[in-house]
Structures are given as structure tokens and as C-alpha cells.
Amino acid sequence: MVVTDSDGLRVAVIGAGPSGFYVAEQLFKEVTASVSVDIYDRLPTPWGLVRSGVAPDHPAIKSVSRVFEKTAADPRFRFYGNVEFGVDLTRADLALHYDAVVYAVGAQADRRLGIPGEDLPGSYAAVDFVAWYNGHPDHPDRQFDLSGKRAVLIGNGNVSIDVARILSSDLATLGGTDIADHALTALRDSAIRQVVVCGRRGPEQAAFTTPELRELGGLPGVRVVAHQQDVGSPTDENPNSSLEILRRHAAEPGEARPREIEFRFLLSPVEVRGAGRVEEVVFDVNELVYDGEAARVKPTGKREVVPCDLLIRSIGYRGVPLPGVPFDESTGRIPNDAGRVLRSGRPAAGEYCTGWVKRGPSGVIGTNRKCATETVGALLADYVEGVFARPANLPREAVDELFDGRGITVVDQAGWLRIDSHERSLGAQASRPRVKLCRYEGLLAQAGVVPDVNHAKRIR
Ligand SMILES: Cc1cc2nc3c(=O)[nH]c(=O)nc-3n(C[C@H](O)[C@H](O)[C@H](O)COP(=O)(O)OP(=O)(O)OC[C@H]3O[C@@H](n4cnc5c(N)ncnc54)[C@H](O)[C@@H]3O)c2cc1C
């Protein structure tokens, strides 16, 4: 597509995760003439969950960041790190400087169980635990009590598998990754020896994927335990490969090892109990009821109590509302039609969304590329139609003056590259991919910016 307008097309993207980068990539590909994309992130660092979600022992997955850096090297791209939409920047500001805005803020919160005792000490959201071990700067001082022996993990997705693996991996493995140093220290002292992964539904309905499940069987010093009454035996009809793996573990339990990951199914938590801290979880025991092909769970009326010292709730991520932007509380997403933000049910001129905040927390990183392609398609179609109003005729630099005037300390692409190169060089000295800076102060200092006093107060 050729943009003939001498002013070009100016797009602001809120959120520098995979979805935000895929929007920029797609715009650069589709628009052959003048287009510019400014990506904002509340953190001084880009890449969203690729930096603070993807497990540290999966460096190959993180290598997708090279694709993002290629996009960032395009002269039409600018990074505005350390700028939070809704705090430092409003929708009205964006309307003044950009033709269109794309919200790509992901899903920043956890879905709650909604049961008594959920907030007892010793019970944590996987969202927080994952962010902590990945060095997210909101969490460096969080304490997770790993002094007990048994952890219960609620949820049957890949995030649960990541957490089970991190709690059970040997330190020689984790020590060679970019895991946060504070997490490495805490895991070194961890007394956790058994992780029980509990799912509400059966093994056939579990959301985790086969490679992630298979990997657990290869962890040094870890025995994977499954039970034939839950998963069946290897000679049973075999509908999927995850089930095949679980059946093998059930049929050939192998010898005891220092650590154990146990899979339990058809258990719905109804209460977390303990005198002042988590001691046990009470579950409804379920059965599967088939409605044609679809299976749903039904409580059998029986209960089971599983003692535990640590509880990690991992039943999904959830979007959080952005000030002044429509939000559907029931789905935790921005209401949209193929990426066009809906205000009172109608497409809002020049407002779009993509990624997890558009379609919910599911799919792999690459799913966000397809999602961004759809959103960019809608944006460009609207641009051609003349649907959105052009912003005031301000130079591209005017946005920098806005932040200067407000005393907002921006980390730009050059600042991020300084952080990146510092972390990598610390990593090289320790035979690790990088040693992450886990505090705002350290990140800003390495970026070469001096935080404005008032802005620093707003930075958590
Ligand atoms: C624990 C975990 C492990 C995963 N592992 C894998 C894996 O191994 N392989 C795989 O393919 N996928 C994996 N995923 C999925 C993958 O990370 C997501 O598909 C992807 O990150 C979603 O991209 P996003 O850009 O929509 O959201 P995010 O990655 O969350 O990015 C959103 C960005 O928006 C920023 N932001 C939020 N609010 C604001 C605001 N108000 N102002 C400015 N910026 C804001 C955030 O700081 C963040 O940088 C994993 C996910 C999790 C949670």
C-alpha cells in the first residue's frame, strides 16, 4: 500500500510485547511510503512476556526477540519505554499526535479461583511467581515461601508446566539461564520436593502441550507420577500424545528420585485452609459427562483434601482495563471487531487492539502475528476510507516535548540497547545469555537516563 499523504501515517502502539512488534512489522511491510510507528511500554524494556513470561530455560523461544530487534532497527520505528498509558499518556494525547492507536497491552493480571482461603499466606498467583523469576521490575522484593516440601499447582496449562519445571529443576541447569538472580538464590534454598499439578478436567482435556509434558520426563533427578485410574493404561485407546506420555509414566513409575512432579485430574478446588497460612486444599472430585463429543465436568459429591506448603494458582492470565478505553469485564478483553475497538458497540475511529488484550490469553507467540495482520488490515482499510481524523499538524518530535514538559523519563531505543548490551556482557562473564537488571533504578541508570523526581515516584 502506498501512503501518498506527505505527513505520512502515524501510529502509536501501546505495549512492546510480541503483538505490538508484529503490528509495527506488518505496517512497515504493508505501507511502502511514509509511515511511522511509536511503541510505548510502561517498562524500560521491550518484548513483553518474551522477557518476563517465557521460561528462562527455553532460550530458543526467546530468540524471537531477534525479529523484534530487526523491526526496531527500522528508521520508521521509535521506542518509548518507561511510559505508562493512562498514567503518563492519555488517549487525548494520542489523538493529538497520531492518526491511529493500537492497544497491545496483553493480559497483566491473574484469573482468580474465587474460593475461601485463596489469599492465605503461602498462596500465590502464577502471574506473580513467573514475573518474579523472570526479573520483572515490579517484583524484585517479592518473597515466595519455598520452605515447605510440597507445592500444589492449580491449572493444567503450559504456564503450570513451566512453574512445575522451574520449582523442580536442578540449579546447574537454571544457573546457566537468564533467570533473575534473586530467584536463583531463593530456589537454591528451596525445600520443595514434590509438586502436585491439579486439573479440573481430565487428562484428555488438559491444555498443556506434548513437548512441554515430555520435557518433564527428562529432568535430572525428577520422577513424573501419574495414576492409571486417571489416565488409563498404555494399551487403552489412545486419543492424543500427551495422554500416551502420562500413561507411560503411570505404567512405569520408575524408581524414587529426589524430586517428584505428580499429575492429578478431575479435581476442582473449593477451599484453601490453614491456620494463618496455606496447609491444605479441599477439592471437589469431578467426573466427566459427555454431551455428544464435548466433555464437561460434574462434581461427584466426593471431596479430597491435599495437604500442601505452597499453593500456586495458574488458571489463566486476564486483561486489565485501560483508563478511557472500553473493556469487557466478563471476558477481560477490549471489545473489538477484527481489531477495531468497539465503543458502545460501534467501531471507534482510529482505535484498534491486538494480541492477548484483543483475543484473550491463548496461543503461541506466532499466533500474535496473525492477530496483528488482521488488526493492521482493519487499520489500513479505515485509513484508505478516510475513517479517522488526521491529527494536528505537529512535527514528529512534538511528542518528545510533551514528555519533557511533563517530566517523564523516557527510555528510547538507544537507552534500551545500552541496557541490553550491559545485561549481555554481564551474562557473557557468567556463561549465561544475560544477567537481568531487575530494578527500575538499575535499568534507568544503565539506559543513561536520570529519572525525574516526580516521575520516579510514579514508577513502581
Ligand atoms: C508464563 C508464560 C510463558 C509463555 N511461554 C511461551 C512459550 O514458551 N512459547 C510461546 O510461543 N508462547 C509463550 N507464552 C505466550 C506469549 O508470551 C504470548 O502469546 C505473548 O507474549 C502475548 O503478547 P502480547 O504482546 O499480547 O502481550 P505481552 O507479551 O504481555 O506484552 C504486553 C506489553 O504491554 C505492556 N503494557 C501493559 N500495560 C501497559 C500500559 N498501560 N502502558 C504501556 N505499556 C503497557 C507490558 O509491559 C508488556 O510489555 C507464554 C506466556 C506466559 C504467560
The ligand as a Gaussian input file, in Angstrom:
#p B3LYP/6-31G(d) Opt

LIG

0 1
 C        4.420000     -17.746000      31.666000
 C        4.268000     -17.694000      30.170000
 C        5.080000     -18.480000      29.373000
 C        4.918000     -18.449000      27.985000
 N        5.724000     -19.259000      27.231000
 C        5.546000     -19.277000      25.898000
 C        6.346000     -20.143000      25.103000
 O        7.206000     -20.868000      25.614000
 N        6.143000     -20.136000      23.752000
 C        5.176000     -19.339000      23.166000
 O        5.017000     -19.365000      21.939000
 N        4.401000     -18.503000      23.911000
 C        4.567000     -18.458000      25.246000
 N        3.793000     -17.635000      26.001000
 C        2.771000     -16.789000      25.320000
 C        3.342000     -15.456000      24.807000
 O        4.180000     -14.907000      25.783000
 C        2.172000     -14.523000      24.458000
 O        1.486000     -15.083000      23.358000
 C        2.596000     -13.116000      24.073000
 O        3.565000     -12.581000      24.929000
 C        1.380000     -12.169000      24.065000
 O        1.806000     -10.969000      23.512000
 P        1.157000      -9.550000      23.820000
 O        2.016000      -8.590000      23.101000
 O       -0.300000      -9.591000      23.506000
 O        1.274000      -9.347000      25.415000
 P        2.562000      -9.147000      26.329000
 O        3.663000     -10.019000      25.917000
 O        2.068000      -9.279000      27.727000
 O        3.008000      -7.630000      26.096000
 C        2.229000      -6.549000      26.578000
 C        3.130000      -5.361000      26.876000
 O        2.292000      -4.237000      27.206000
 C        2.893000      -3.509000      28.252000
 N        1.851000      -2.731000      28.936000
 C        0.843000      -3.195000      29.697000
 N        0.075000      -2.183000      30.145000
 C        0.624000      -1.044000      29.653000
 C        0.286000       0.330000      29.777000
 N       -0.778000       0.758000      30.483000
 N        1.069000       1.259000      29.159000
 C        2.152000       0.861000      28.436000
 N        2.515000      -0.448000      28.296000
 C        1.755000      -1.382000      28.890000
 C        3.524000      -4.570000      29.122000
 O        4.554000      -4.028000      29.946000
 C        4.057000      -5.554000      28.071000
 O        5.380000      -5.258000      27.711000
 C        3.930000     -17.629000      27.387000
 C        3.119000     -16.829000      28.201000
 C        3.279000     -16.862000      29.581000
 C        2.392000     -16.010000      30.430000

